[in-house]
Amino acid sequence: MAENSAIEWTDATWNPVTGCTKITAGCDNCYAERFSERFRGVRGHPFENGFDLKLRPERLDQPLRWRRGRMIFVNSMSDLFHKEIPTSFINRVFNTMEAADWHTYQVLTKRSPRMRDYLAARYADRAPPSHIWTGVSVEDCRGAARVEHLRAAPSAVRFLSVEPLIGPVGDIDLSGIHWVIAGGESGPNARIMHIDWAREIRDACRRQGVPFFFKQWGGFRPKSGGRELDGREWSEWPQMQRVIG
């Protein structure tokens, strides 16, 4: 767990799983893979095996030991709903989140059908906890199905991470969505985000009454282009506000 995250929309990260495999164009320049692979073969390093998928049960109790409440991005270095992660392990992650309910958790995936089905089964006979937020990554209009899957999932707060934004999202329906984050790609091979793509998402949020958070323009470094869109920063949050410790 990282006690202080540089990600603008969270406070900390928790990685009970690391490693992943690419499934969309948004994964092409994955920052987590780039970071992890630097240490492949370094004996004793947490990423000795690079970005290979790895369960880390020794980290499952970390939020329980972190007593001051905060916003926690779950699996910033993986995807909790990867097909090779056993459901029994996902259960253990959710058990921890439910027990350590003084935190707020942000669970983000590109494997939206599995998340939808898992949440429907877990919360079939009870309301989903208000402190567990669930979201999907959408990089362009080809991610529309993921939005539909998220909308069908029982969740107190549903959010979209429209980053890296590599193309227009089109006429997006935000009904049942409580928050939208948008941002450009960063890193040595960052693809350019056009201003009209960002405006299209912001304007859809404003028309449909959904809080909009503009994370970054991106570039070689995450903060290269700053955070302003049309002369201001957009840092809106859903009504269930972030945890302040």
N, C-alpha and C positions, 0 to 999 in steps of 0.2 A: 504494500500500500504506500502510495506517495502522499505525504501529509499536505503538501502544497502543490497544486496542479497549475501549470501555465495555461491550461485550457480555460477560455474566458467564461464558459457557461457551467463550470463546476468548481468545486473546492478541492477535491481529492480523487484519487483513483484507487481501485481495488481489483487485483487480477488473480482470482482463483484458478484461472486458465490463461495460458499464453499460447501464441501460435495460431495460425489460421491457414486457409487456402483461398485463392481468388475466385470470385464467381461473377463479378460485374466489371464494367469498364471503370467504375469508381475505385476499384481495387488496384488498378494498374501500377500506381506509384505509392503504394501503401507505406505510410511513415513508420508503422509498427514493424513491418518486415525489414525496412531499411535499417532501422535501429538494431533490431535483434540479430540480423545477419552479420553485423560488424563483429560480433563476439563468438560466432560459430567456431568451435574447436578450442576455445579458451577454457582450459580445465578449471572446474570449480565456479565458473561464472553462471549466474542464473540463466543466461542465454547460450550456454555451452552448445546446445543443439539448435542454435539459430531460431528460426521461426517455425520449427516443427511443433505441432500441437502437443501440449503437455498439461495434464491436470496437476494442480498444486494443492492437494488437500491440506497441507500444513498452513495454508493461508486462509482457510475457511473461517476461522474464528477472529480474524483481524478486526472487523467492525465491532465485535463484542468487547474488544479490549480498548477501543478508541472511544473514550467516554464523552468527549465534547461533540455535540451534534454538528453534522456538516452535510453538504451535498456530495454524493459519491458517484462517480462514473464507474460502472461495473464493466470489467473486461475491456479496458482501453487498448489492450494488446491482444485481443482475440474477439471471438463472437460466441456468446454463451449458448447459442442455438445451433452451432456447427453440428453436422450430422454424426460426427464421431464422438461427441460428448454424450455419455450415457445419461438417460433421463434421471437415473438415481443420483448422479452428481449434480444435475440441475436442481433436483429437489433439495439437496444439501445447501446449495447457494441460496435458494429461496427461504429455506428454514432459517438461515442466518439473518437474512434481510428482515424477515418477519419478527425475529427475536430482538434484533438491535434496531428497534423502531424509533429511536431518537435521531436517527439519520434519515435523509431522503436519498433514494437510490435512482439512478438513471441507467436503465438497461436498454442498450441500442443494438439492433441486429440488421443484417441483410437477409437472414433466413426467416422471413416473415411468416410463411405457412406453419413452420414448426412452432414459432412463438405463439401464434394465434391458437393453435391446437393445444399447446401446453397450458396456456392461461385459461382456456375454456374448461379444461379438465380440472385444473387445480382449484379454480374458483367457481365450480359448477353449483355449489350449494352455499356459497358465502360471498360477500362483497370483497372485491380486491382491495388490499390495503392502500390507504391514501398516500403512504410515504414511498410507494414503489411506482415509479414512472416508467413507461415503456415506449420505445420509439423505433423507427425504421430509418435507414439511410436511403436517400433518394438523390441520384446525381444528375438526372435529366428526365425527360418524359417517359423513358423506358421503365422507370421505377413506379409507375402508377399502380401496378398490381399490389406492390408492397403497402401502399397507402390503404387500399381496400382491405388487405389482410389485417392491418393494424386497427382499422375502424371496427372490424368484426371481433376484436379481442377485448375481453373484459379487463378494463384498466381504469384507475382513477384519473390518471393524466396520460394522454397519448401525445407524443411529439414526433416531429420530423426533423432529421438532420440532413438538410439539403446541402451537403458538402462531401467531397469537393464538387462544386457546381460546374459541370463541364458541358452543359447544353441547356436549352430552354426546357422548363417543366410543362409548359402549355397551360391549358385551362384546368387548373387543379381544384378539386372539390375538397374543402377543408372541414366539412361537417364532421363532428365527432373528434376533431383534432384540437388540442388545447394549446399548442405551442409550436412554433416553427423557427428553427435555426438555419441560417444560410451562410455560406462562406466559400471562398476560393481555395484552390489547392496550393500547397507549399512544398518546397523541396527543389532539388536540382533540375528536375524535369517537369516542373509545374506547368499545367495547361492554363491558358488564359481564361479568365471569367469575364464575359462581356457585361457591361453595366445594365443592359436591357434585361438580361436574365435575372439579375438581382432585383431590379425594379419590378419585374413581373411578379415575383414571389411576394415582395413587400406589399404591392398594391392588392394582390389577392388576399393577403392577411388583413389589410385595412378594410377592404370591402366586406369580408366575412367575420370581422371582429375577433381575429386570432392574434395573440401577442407575437411579435416578430423580433428576433434577435439576430443582428448582423455581426458575425464573428470576425471576419477578416477578408481583405482582398486577396491575400496570399502573395506568392512570389517565391524567390529563392529561400527566404526565411518567412515563417508564419506572420510576422508583424511588418514585413517589408512595405506593404501598401496601406497600413493603418486599418481603421475600422469605420471610417465615415462613409456614408452613402448619401449623396445629395446634400452634403454640408452638415450632417449630424450623425451621431452614433445612435444606433437602435439597440437598446438593451432591455426589451420588454420581457416580462416573465408571466407564466400562467397565474391564475388567481391563487392557487395553492403555492404560495411563495417559497422560495428556497429557504433552507434551514440556516439560521444565524446562530452560531454557537455562543 
